[in-house]
Amino acid sequence: MDSGSLPKTYKALAAKEDNTPRRLIELPLPKPGQNQILLKMAFVPINQTDLLCCNGFYRFTDKPPYPVG
């Protein structure tokens, strides 16, 4: 797939604030940096750590939304 055919967004299960229900939302598709690749995932597992991330633990970013998976 060439970069001209990439979508502009992707769907993610995310919480917009701590301790709020997770919803399926669309987020901007990040552009890979130099020496990086972008993979298309058909399925992504969601585990307890992902859910804890949405509740304020194991945070990978300090800005919402907090995607899981």
Secondary structure as the mmCIF struct_conf table of DSSP 4:
data_model
#
loop_
_struct_conf.conf_type_id
_struct_conf.id
_struct_conf.beg_label_comp_id
_struct_conf.beg_label_asym_id
_struct_conf.beg_label_seq_id
_struct_conf.end_label_comp_id
_struct_conf.end_label_asym_id
_struct_conf.end_label_seq_id
HELX_RH_3T_P HELX_RH_3T_P1 SER A 3 SER A 5
BEND BEND1 LYS A 8 LYS A 8
STRN STRN1 THR A 9 ALA A 15
BEND BEND2 LYS A 16 GLU A 17
TURN_TY1_P TURN_TY1_P1 ASP A 18 ASN A 19
BEND BEND3 THR A 20 THR A 20
STRN STRN2 ARG A 23 PRO A 28
HELX_LH_PP_P HELX_LH_PP_P1 LEU A 29 PRO A 32
TURN_TY1_P TURN_TY1_P2 GLN A 34 ASN A 35
BEND BEND4 ALA A 42 ALA A 42
HELX_RH_AL_P HELX_RH_AL_P1 GLN A 48 CYS A 54
TURN_TY1_P TURN_TY1_P3 ASN A 55 GLY A 56
BEND BEND5 PHE A 57 TYR A 58
BEND BEND6 PHE A 60 PHE A 60
BEND BEND7 ASP A 62 PRO A 64
STRN STRN3 TYR A 66 PRO A 67
#
